[in-house]
Amino acid sequence: MIDNEQKQKIISEINKRIHPQLTCPMCQNENFVLADGYIHNSLQSDLLAISIGGAGIPTVAIICAKCGFISQHAVGALGLLPKTKND
């Protein structure tokens, strides 16, 4: 899953961008955990013809420790995508 060094980078970047007194929009809890893996949201060009693979948005998720509400955050927007030779 996600190693500790990468987890700390993710947590640091999320903390830079969210309100310091973040509360869950469902239950108002203030405790969250980071999912121990990445989520890949597939982009589909046709709603009725689902395809596997192709373009997508990689995200990380923080989960409310009380009610389980999941908030996804795009890895690219957090500046955490690996650099490519075109960057």
Residue pairs with C-beta under 8 A, 6 or more apart in sequence:
1 36
1 37
2 10
2 34
2 36
2 37
2 38
7 34
9 80
10 34
10 60
10 78
10 80
11 34
13 78
13 79
13 80
14 60
14 62
14 73
14 78
17 78
21 30
22 30
22 32
23 29
23 30
24 30
24 32
24 64
24 66
24 67
24 69
25 69
26 64
26 67
26 69
27 64
27 66
27 67
27 69
29 64
29 65
29 66
29 67
31 64
31 65
31 66
32 62
32 63
32 64
32 65
32 71
33 62
33 63
33 65
34 60
34 61
34 62
34 63
35 60
35 61
35 62
35 63
35 70
38 58
38 59
38 60
38 75
39 58
39 59
39 60
39 61
39 72
40 56
40 57
40 58
40 59
41 56
41 57
41 58
41 59
41 72
42 51
42 52
42 53
42 54
42 55
42 56
43 54
43 55
43 56
43 57
44 50
44 51
57 74
57 76
58 74
58 75
58 76
58 81
59 72
59 73
59 74
59 75
60 72
60 73
60 75
60 78
60 80
61 70
61 71
61 72
61 73
62 70
62 71
62 73
63 69
63 70
63 71
64 70
75 81
